[in-house]
Amino acid sequence: MPDSPPVVGNLNLDDPSEPFTRRSWRYRTRMAMRTARERLGDDPALLPIVLRATPLGVSRQLTDRTNLVIEGFPRSGNTFAYFAVRHAAAEEPRVLMVSSHVHTPSAVKAATARRIPTVVVIRNPLDAVTSLLIAAPHVPFDRAILEWSHHHREIWPYRDRFLTATFEHVTADMGSVTDRLGSVFGINLPRYQPTAANDDAVFAAIEHNHQVLHGGTENVVPRPSSARGAERRWLEQQLAEPHLAHLLQDADQIFAEYVGHSLTR
């Protein structure tokens, strides 16, 4: 039988725990950079510095031409929302300037201060954190949960200035999300039709973008992947450990508050 094709990325098919227990100077460097970015990421005044350190950051700057901002904690459905809106705009065709993927509270604060229509995509903390850890295995488990909670606490005071959409809502029916954006902000956005053909086109665009930016690393690509199943199952067991329970309970409460608020808009 032919050998299975290699999996590109930070996955270990023999030992799913290996990427998360590995110790290296690269992990330490990435964690130091992540810590610095998080410390800068709350204050909109420091947003230009964050953008300069963000891939394609210049293209994510807010300008007078920005029509829409799509933001959220990493691995929450931001990428699908972004490419779905772009696909719908291309179908019309129509020029739509969208800022997305800064992944900091400051990006949301800056967008709402400028009264730019903004949607914050939110995913339940266990799934978001598990996906984040697969993509960034250098992050300690408790730190990942704390990051999720911090991000959402920081933007909670601005909740009446943006629309909240859950991961499930975005991935199942992005068209209804754009309808709600139009209703809340009084704008006319192209409507994404959640058909199999459109979903395939969106995932193809996501795959191409990922190849360009990350070279096809399987642990990072923002779409479903059976290759990550073993890592996901192992992580879910680790995140169920008693010493993390109070952190996840706090995060779950925050998530419930966001979902409850989203139902009122």
C-alpha positions as YAML, in Angstrom:
chain: A
units: angstrom
residues:
- id: 1
  name: MET
  ca: [0.00, 0.00, 0.00]
- id: 2
  name: PRO
  ca: [1.25, 3.52, -0.73]
- id: 3
  name: ASP
  ca: [2.32, 5.66, 2.20]
- id: 4
  name: SER
  ca: [-0.20, 8.20, 3.46]
- id: 5
  name: PRO
  ca: [0.54, 11.75, 2.36]
- id: 6
  name: PRO
  ca: [2.37, 13.79, 5.00]
- id: 7
  name: VAL
  ca: [0.34, 16.17, 7.09]
- id: 8
  name: VAL
  ca: [1.72, 19.68, 6.75]
- id: 9
  name: GLY
  ca: [1.74, 21.52, 10.05]
- id: 10
  name: ASN
  ca: [2.18, 21.04, 13.75]
- id: 11
  name: LEU
  ca: [0.33, 17.73, 14.08]
- id: 12
  name: ASN
  ca: [1.69, 14.38, 15.23]
- id: 13
  name: LEU
  ca: [-0.28, 11.42, 13.90]
- id: 14
  name: ASP
  ca: [1.44, 8.98, 16.29]
- id: 15
  name: ASP
  ca: [1.14, 10.99, 19.51]
- id: 16
  name: PRO
  ca: [-1.57, 13.67, 19.59]
- id: 17
  name: SER
  ca: [-0.20, 15.09, 22.86]
- id: 18
  name: GLU
  ca: [3.26, 15.80, 21.46]
- id: 19
  name: PRO
  ca: [2.67, 19.32, 20.04]
- id: 20
  name: PHE
  ca: [1.27, 20.45, 23.40]
- id: 21
  name: THR
  ca: [3.96, 18.96, 25.62]
- id: 22
  name: ARG
  ca: [6.89, 20.00, 23.45]
- id: 23
  name: ARG
  ca: [9.35, 22.53, 24.87]
- id: 24
  name: SER
  ca: [11.46, 24.69, 22.58]
- id: 25
  name: TRP
  ca: [12.90, 28.17, 22.18]
- id: 26
  name: ARG
  ca: [10.44, 28.71, 19.31]
- id: 27
  name: TYR
  ca: [7.52, 28.10, 21.65]
- id: 28
  name: ARG
  ca: [8.98, 30.49, 24.21]
- id: 29
  name: THR
  ca: [9.51, 33.16, 21.57]
- id: 30
  name: ARG
  ca: [5.98, 32.82, 20.21]
- id: 31
  name: MET
  ca: [4.53, 33.01, 23.70]
- id: 32
  name: ALA
  ca: [6.53, 36.14, 24.48]
- id: 33
  name: MET
  ca: [5.27, 37.77, 21.28]
- id: 34
  name: ARG
  ca: [1.72, 36.73, 22.09]
- id: 35
  name: THR
  ca: [1.95, 38.21, 25.58]
- id: 36
  name: ALA
  ca: [3.22, 41.52, 24.20]
- id: 37
  name: ARG
  ca: [0.43, 41.66, 21.63]
- id: 38
  name: GLU
  ca: [-2.21, 40.92, 24.25]
- id: 39
  name: ARG
  ca: [-0.92, 43.71, 26.48]
- id: 40
  name: LEU
  ca: [-1.14, 46.15, 23.59]
- id: 41
  name: GLY
  ca: [-4.44, 44.80, 22.29]
- id: 42
  name: ASP
  ca: [-6.93, 46.50, 24.62]
- id: 43
  name: ASP
  ca: [-6.21, 50.17, 23.91]
- id: 44
  name: PRO
  ca: [-7.38, 51.62, 20.56]
- id: 45
  name: ALA
  ca: [-4.59, 54.21, 20.80]
- id: 46
  name: LEU
  ca: [-2.11, 51.34, 20.42]
- id: 47
  name: LEU
  ca: [-3.98, 49.71, 17.54]
- id: 48
  name: PRO
  ca: [-1.58, 51.08, 14.86]
- id: 49
  name: ILE
  ca: [1.29, 49.30, 16.63]
- id: 50
  name: VAL
  ca: [-0.68, 46.05, 16.74]
- id: 51
  name: LEU
  ca: [-1.54, 46.35, 13.05]
- id: 52
  name: ARG
  ca: [2.09, 46.85, 12.09]
- id: 53
  name: ALA
  ca: [2.86, 43.56, 13.82]
- id: 54
  name: THR
  ca: [-0.12, 41.76, 12.19]
- id: 55
  name: PRO
  ca: [0.12, 39.95, 8.84]
- id: 56
  name: LEU
  ca: [-1.56, 42.16, 6.23]
- id: 57
  name: GLY
  ca: [-2.23, 44.60, 9.06]
- id: 58
  name: VAL
  ca: [-2.19, 47.66, 6.82]
- id: 59
  name: SER
  ca: [-5.12, 46.26, 4.84]
- id: 60
  name: ARG
  ca: [-7.07, 45.93, 8.09]
- id: 61
  name: GLN
  ca: [-6.85, 49.58, 9.07]
- id: 62
  name: LEU
  ca: [-10.13, 51.40, 9.56]
- id: 63
  name: THR
  ca: [-10.72, 54.16, 7.04]
- id: 64
  name: ASP
  ca: [-13.59, 56.32, 5.85]
- id: 65
  name: ARG
  ca: [-14.14, 53.68, 3.14]
- id: 66
  name: THR
  ca: [-14.58, 50.76, 5.57]
- id: 67
  name: ASN
  ca: [-18.11, 49.42, 5.15]
- id: 68
  name: LEU
  ca: [-18.06, 46.61, 7.68]
- id: 69
  name: VAL
  ca: [-15.94, 45.20, 10.50]
- id: 70
  name: ILE
  ca: [-15.98, 41.48, 11.33]
- id: 71
  name: GLU
  ca: [-14.11, 40.68, 14.52]
- id: 72
  name: GLY
  ca: [-13.90, 38.10, 17.26]
- id: 73
  name: PHE
  ca: [-11.62, 35.91, 19.30]
- id: 74
  name: PRO
  ca: [-9.49, 33.63, 17.07]
- id: 75
  name: ARG
  ca: [-11.08, 30.39, 15.85]
- id: 76
  name: SER
  ca: [-14.62, 31.67, 16.32]
- id: 77
  name: GLY
  ca: [-15.87, 31.71, 12.73]
- id: 78
  name: ASN
  ca: [-14.38, 35.05, 11.67]
- id: 79
  name: THR
  ca: [-12.83, 33.61, 8.52]
- id: 80
  name: PHE
  ca: [-16.02, 32.01, 7.23]
- id: 81
  name: ALA
  ca: [-17.98, 35.21, 7.90]
- id: 82
  name: TYR
  ca: [-15.38, 37.32, 6.10]
- id: 83
  name: PHE
  ca: [-15.15, 35.17, 2.99]
- id: 84
  name: ALA
  ca: [-18.92, 34.60, 2.86]
- id: 85
  name: VAL
  ca: [-19.53, 38.35, 2.78]
- id: 86
  name: ARG
  ca: [-16.83, 38.81, 0.15]
- id: 87
  name: HIS
  ca: [-18.35, 36.01, -1.94]
- id: 88
  name: ALA
  ca: [-21.80, 37.59, -1.77]
- id: 89
  name: ALA
  ca: [-20.36, 40.97, -2.79]
- id: 90
  name: ALA
  ca: [-18.53, 39.43, -5.75]
- id: 91
  name: GLU
  ca: [-21.74, 37.77, -6.92]
- id: 92
  name: GLU
  ca: [-23.54, 41.11, -7.36]
- id: 93
  name: PRO
  ca: [-20.78, 42.37, -8.23]
- id: 94
  name: ARG
  ca: [-20.07, 45.05, -5.66]
- id: 95
  name: VAL
  ca: [-17.11, 46.66, -3.93]
- id: 96
  name: LEU
  ca: [-17.25, 46.09, -0.17]
- id: 97
  name: MET
  ca: [-14.47, 47.21, 2.15]
- id: 98
  name: VAL
  ca: [-14.29, 44.82, 5.11]
- id: 99
  name: SER
  ca: [-11.84, 44.94, 8.01]
- id: 100
  name: SER
  ca: [-11.33, 41.70, 9.91]
- id: 101
  name: HIS
  ca: [-8.94, 39.35, 11.72]
- id: 102
  name: VAL
  ca: [-7.19, 41.77, 14.03]
- id: 103
  name: HIS
  ca: [-8.49, 39.68, 16.95]
- id: 104
  name: THR
  ca: [-8.03, 42.34, 19.62]
- id: 105
  name: PRO
  ca: [-10.56, 44.20, 21.78]
- id: 106
  name: SER
  ca: [-9.04, 47.44, 20.52]
- id: 107
  name: ALA
  ca: [-10.23, 46.69, 16.98]
- id: 108
  name: VAL
  ca: [-13.83, 46.43, 18.18]
- id: 109
  name: LYS
  ca: [-13.53, 49.52, 20.36]
- id: 110
  name: ALA
  ca: [-12.08, 51.56, 17.50]
- id: 111
  name: ALA
  ca: [-14.75, 50.40, 15.04]
- id: 112
  name: THR
  ca: [-17.63, 51.17, 17.38]
- id: 113
  name: ALA
  ca: [-16.14, 54.57, 18.25]
- id: 114
  name: ARG
  ca: [-16.24, 55.41, 14.53]
- id: 115
  name: ARG
  ca: [-19.78, 54.03, 14.25]
- id: 116
  name: ILE
  ca: [-18.73, 51.52, 11.61]
- id: 117
  name: PRO
  ca: [-21.17, 48.61, 11.32]
- id: 118
  name: THR
  ca: [-19.54, 45.82, 13.32]
- id: 119
  name: VAL
  ca: [-20.31, 42.17, 13.94]
- id: 120
  name: VAL
  ca: [-18.53, 40.22, 16.68]
- id: 121
  name: VAL
  ca: [-18.49, 36.47, 16.09]
- id: 122
  name: ILE
  ca: [-18.49, 34.42, 19.29]
- id: 123
  name: ARG
  ca: [-18.01, 30.69, 19.79]
- id: 124
  name: ASN
  ca: [-18.58, 28.66, 22.93]
- id: 125
  name: PRO
  ca: [-15.36, 28.77, 24.94]
- id: 126
  name: LEU
  ca: [-14.54, 25.05, 24.98]
- id: 127
  name: ASP
  ca: [-14.70, 24.75, 21.19]
- id: 128
  name: ALA
  ca: [-12.92, 28.07, 20.59]
- id: 129
  name: VAL
  ca: [-10.13, 27.31, 23.05]
- id: 130
  name: THR
  ca: [-9.67, 23.76, 21.75]
- id: 131
  name: SER
  ca: [-9.37, 25.05, 18.19]
- id: 132
  name: LEU
  ca: [-7.00, 27.81, 19.29]
- id: 133
  name: LEU
  ca: [-4.72, 25.36, 21.08]
- id: 134
  name: ILE
  ca: [-4.51, 23.12, 18.00]
- id: 135
  name: ALA
  ca: [-3.48, 26.15, 15.95]
- id: 136
  name: ALA
  ca: [-1.18, 27.54, 18.67]
- id: 137
  name: PRO
  ca: [0.04, 24.62, 20.80]
- id: 138
  name: HIS
  ca: [2.61, 26.83, 22.55]
- id: 139
  name: VAL
  ca: [-0.20, 28.50, 24.56]
- id: 140
  name: PRO
  ca: [-0.76, 27.02, 28.05]
- id: 141
  name: PHE
  ca: [-4.26, 25.64, 28.57]
- id: 142
  name: ASP
  ca: [-5.25, 27.96, 31.42]
- id: 143
  name: ARG
  ca: [-3.84, 30.94, 29.54]
- id: 144
  name: ALA
  ca: [-5.99, 30.16, 26.49]
- id: 145
  name: ILE
  ca: [-9.17, 30.14, 28.59]
- id: 146
  name: LEU
  ca: [-8.18, 33.36, 30.34]
- id: 147
  name: GLU
  ca: [-7.50, 35.00, 26.98]
- id: 148
  name: TRP
  ca: [-10.98, 34.05, 25.77]
- id: 149
  name: SER
  ca: [-12.60, 35.52, 28.88]
- id: 150
  name: HIS
  ca: [-10.48, 38.66, 28.86]
- id: 151
  name: HIS
  ca: [-11.25, 39.38, 25.21]
- id: 152
  name: HIS
  ca: [-15.00, 39.19, 25.74]
- id: 153
  name: ARG
  ca: [-15.01, 41.08, 29.03]
- id: 154
  name: GLU
  ca: [-13.10, 43.94, 27.41]
- id: 155
  name: ILE
  ca: [-15.68, 44.51, 24.68]
- id: 156
  name: TRP
  ca: [-18.79, 43.77, 26.76]
- id: 157
  name: PRO
  ca: [-19.35, 47.48, 27.63]
- id: 158
  name: TYR
  ca: [-19.64, 48.18, 23.88]
- id: 159
  name: ARG
  ca: [-22.17, 45.43, 23.19]
- id: 160
  name: ASP
  ca: [-24.94, 47.83, 22.19]
- id: 161
  name: ARG
  ca: [-22.75, 49.23, 19.44]
- id: 162
  name: PHE
  ca: [-22.05, 45.95, 17.65]
- id: 163
  name: LEU
  ca: [-24.02, 42.90, 16.56]
- id: 164
  name: THR
  ca: [-23.18, 39.57, 18.18]
- id: 165
  name: ALA
  ca: [-23.41, 36.44, 16.02]
- id: 166
  name: THR
  ca: [-22.59, 32.93, 17.20]
- id: 167
  name: PHE
  ca: [-20.30, 30.54, 15.35]
- id: 168
  name: GLU
  ca: [-23.27, 28.30, 14.57]
- id: 169
  name: HIS
  ca: [-25.32, 31.18, 13.21]
- id: 170
  name: VAL
  ca: [-22.49, 32.42, 10.99]
- id: 171
  name: THR
  ca: [-21.57, 29.03, 9.55]
- id: 172
  name: ALA
  ca: [-25.17, 27.85, 9.03]
- id: 173
  name: ASP
  ca: [-26.84, 31.02, 7.76]
- id: 174
  name: MET
  ca: [-24.57, 34.02, 7.21]
- id: 175
  name: GLY
  ca: [-27.34, 35.55, 5.10]
- id: 176
  name: SER
  ca: [-29.52, 36.09, 8.15]
- id: 177
  name: VAL
  ca: [-26.56, 37.72, 9.91]
- id: 178
  name: THR
  ca: [-26.18, 40.27, 7.12]
- id: 179
  name: ASP
  ca: [-29.94, 40.84, 7.26]
- id: 180
  name: ARG
  ca: [-29.65, 41.64, 10.99]
- id: 181
  name: LEU
  ca: [-26.70, 43.93, 10.31]
- id: 182
  name: GLY
  ca: [-28.82, 45.81, 7.81]
- id: 183
  name: SER
  ca: [-31.67, 46.12, 10.27]
- id: 184
  name: VAL
  ca: [-29.50, 47.24, 13.20]
- id: 185
  name: PHE
  ca: [-27.23, 49.65, 11.33]
- id: 186
  name: GLY
  ca: [-29.50, 50.75, 8.48]
- id: 187
  name: ILE
  ca: [-27.17, 49.52, 5.73]
- id: 188
  name: ASN
  ca: [-27.66, 47.43, 2.64]
- id: 189
  name: LEU
  ca: [-25.25, 44.50, 2.53]
- id: 190
  name: PRO
  ca: [-25.07, 41.76, -0.09]
- id: 191
  name: ARG
  ca: [-26.86, 38.68, 1.21]
- id: 192
  name: TYR
  ca: [-24.97, 35.42, 1.37]
- id: 193
  name: GLN
  ca: [-27.08, 32.46, 0.27]
- id: 194
  name: PRO
  ca: [-26.08, 29.34, 2.24]
- id: 195
  name: THR
  ca: [-26.13, 26.85, -0.61]
- id: 196
  name: ALA
  ca: [-23.76, 23.91, -1.02]
- id: 197
  name: ALA
  ca: [-22.18, 25.57, -4.06]
- id: 198
  name: ASN
  ca: [-21.61, 28.85, -2.23]
- id: 199
  name: ASP
  ca: [-20.22, 27.09, 0.84]
- id: 200
  name: ASP
  ca: [-17.82, 25.15, -1.40]
- id: 201
  name: ALA
  ca: [-16.69, 28.39, -3.02]
- id: 202
  name: VAL
  ca: [-16.11, 30.00, 0.37]
- id: 203
  name: PHE
  ca: [-14.08, 27.06, 1.65]
- id: 204
  name: ALA
  ca: [-12.05, 27.07, -1.58]
- id: 205
  name: ALA
  ca: [-11.27, 30.75, -1.02]
- id: 206
  name: ILE
  ca: [-10.32, 30.03, 2.59]
- id: 207
  name: GLU
  ca: [-8.04, 27.19, 1.47]
- id: 208
  name: HIS
  ca: [-6.32, 29.37, -1.14]
- id: 209
  name: ASN
  ca: [-5.83, 32.22, 1.31]
- id: 210
  name: HIS
  ca: [-4.38, 29.84, 3.86]
- id: 211
  name: GLN
  ca: [-1.96, 28.36, 1.34]
- id: 212
  name: VAL
  ca: [-0.71, 31.85, 0.51]
- id: 213
  name: LEU
  ca: [-0.34, 33.00, 4.11]
- id: 214
  name: HIS
  ca: [0.63, 29.81, 5.94]
- id: 215
  name: GLY
  ca: [1.70, 27.28, 3.33]
- id: 216
  name: GLY
  ca: [-1.11, 24.83, 4.05]
- id: 217
  name: THR
  ca: [-0.37, 24.05, 7.68]
- id: 218
  name: GLU
  ca: [-3.18, 21.68, 8.65]
- id: 219
  name: ASN
  ca: [-3.31, 22.63, 12.32]
- id: 220
  name: VAL
  ca: [-3.97, 26.28, 11.46]
- id: 221
  name: VAL
  ca: [-6.27, 26.24, 8.42]
- id: 222
  name: PRO
  ca: [-9.67, 27.65, 9.49]
- id: 223
  name: ARG
  ca: [-12.02, 24.96, 8.25]
- id: 224
  name: PRO
  ca: [-13.18, 21.54, 9.46]
- id: 225
  name: SER
  ca: [-10.46, 18.89, 9.37]
- id: 226
  name: SER
  ca: [-10.64, 15.19, 10.22]
- id: 227
  name: ALA
  ca: [-6.83, 15.20, 10.56]
- id: 228
  name: ARG
  ca: [-7.17, 17.23, 13.76]
- id: 229
  name: GLY
  ca: [-9.58, 14.78, 15.41]
- id: 230
  name: ALA
  ca: [-7.05, 13.04, 17.64]
- id: 231
  name: GLU
  ca: [-5.65, 16.33, 18.92]
- id: 232
  name: ARG
  ca: [-9.13, 17.66, 19.58]
- id: 233
  name: ARG
  ca: [-10.13, 14.60, 21.60]
- id: 234
  name: TRP
  ca: [-6.91, 14.68, 23.61]
- id: 235
  name: LEU
  ca: [-7.33, 18.39, 24.35]
- id: 236
  name: GLU
  ca: [-10.94, 17.98, 25.43]
- id: 237
  name: GLN
  ca: [-9.77, 15.43, 28.00]
- id: 238
  name: GLN
  ca: [-7.11, 17.82, 29.31]
- id: 239
  name: LEU
  ca: [-9.52, 20.75, 29.46]
- id: 240
  name: ALA
  ca: [-11.91, 18.64, 31.55]
- id: 241
  name: GLU
  ca: [-9.34, 18.46, 34.36]
- id: 242
  name: PRO
  ca: [-10.72, 19.81, 37.69]
- id: 243
  name: HIS
  ca: [-8.13, 22.60, 38.04]
- id: 244
  name: LEU
  ca: [-9.50, 24.25, 34.87]
- id: 245
  name: ALA
  ca: [-13.18, 23.87, 35.76]
- id: 246
  name: HIS
  ca: [-13.62, 27.29, 37.38]
- id: 247
  name: LEU
  ca: [-12.01, 29.03, 34.40]
- id: 248
  name: LEU
  ca: [-14.34, 27.33, 31.93]
- id: 249
  name: GLN
  ca: [-17.34, 28.00, 34.17]
- id: 250
  name: ASP
  ca: [-16.53, 31.72, 34.16]
- id: 251
  name: ALA
  ca: [-16.11, 31.64, 30.39]
- id: 252
  name: ASP
  ca: [-19.39, 29.77, 29.94]
- id: 253
  name: GLN
  ca: [-21.19, 32.45, 31.96]
- id: 254
  name: ILE
  ca: [-19.75, 35.18, 29.76]
- id: 255
  name: PHE
  ca: [-20.81, 33.27, 26.67]
- id: 256
  name: ALA
  ca: [-24.35, 32.86, 28.01]
- id: 257
  name: GLU
  ca: [-24.58, 36.62, 28.62]
- id: 258
  name: TYR
  ca: [-23.50, 37.37, 25.06]
- id: 259
  name: VAL
  ca: [-25.98, 34.90, 23.59]
- id: 260
  name: GLY
  ca: [-28.75, 36.33, 25.74]
- id: 261
  name: HIS
  ca: [-27.94, 39.85, 24.60]
- id: 262
  name: SER
  ca: [-27.77, 38.83, 20.95]
- id: 263
  name: LEU
  ca: [-31.36, 37.61, 21.14]
- id: 264
  name: THR
  ca: [-32.55, 41.12, 22.03]
- id: 265
  name: ARG
  ca: [-31.25, 42.74, 18.86]
...
